[in-house]
Amino acid sequence: MAGASSLCIAWGDTPKYWKWTSLPQLRFLEVAKLNFVCWLYVKARIETKILSIRTNYAAYLVFKFIDTRYGFETRQVDFGVYFDGSDNGERRKVVLDPPANMPKLSQDRGNGRMEIEMGEFFNETGEDGTVVYSVFGFDDAKSGIIIQGIELRPKSGR
């Protein structure tokens, strides 16, 4: 898993927007707590040469919400997973905190943490370059999410 401190988070170094804190039940020392932002953008990269070859991988956003959250219950965020230099613009659009009448796409990880699949890619030879995975939402104010990180793991099937 790429912990929050290793992610590129827009405005992540501005305390007005993000607070870096620790939660004792989590494995990483620091997590990123969103105070308030209209421009949500989180990105990570990994070189395919350090991953197993001929393997299908999925990227998962690992997060939790605080009680007073805003902007995630009706507005979609976009997930992108692609090889650097070949972004075709395809995005997976999801509502992270859907109301009761909408399907919930995230899975419980325990301790109040959730995970949601961002997308997948196939690492053919390990020489495929860099994979970029991102979360963004630019259309409305958001607050109250804690980002632990983005996890990559093999996915069965191709």
Salt bridges, closest charged atoms under 4 A:
ASP78 OD2 - LYS93 NZ 2.82
ASP84 OD2 - ARG45 NH2 2.37
ASP87 OD2 - ARG91 NH2 2.80
ASP97 OD2 - ARG69 NE 2.51
GLU115 OE1 - ARG109 NH1 2.82
GLU115 OE2 - ARG153 NH2 2.60
GLU117 OE2 - LYS155 NZ 2.95
GLU120 OE1 - LYS155 NZ 2.70
ASP139 OD2 - ARG75 NH1 3.70
ASP139 OD1 - LYS142 NZ 3.37
ASP140 OD2 - ARG75 NE 3.33
GLU151 OE1 - ARG109 NH1 2.80
GLU151 OE1 - ARG153 NH1 2.66
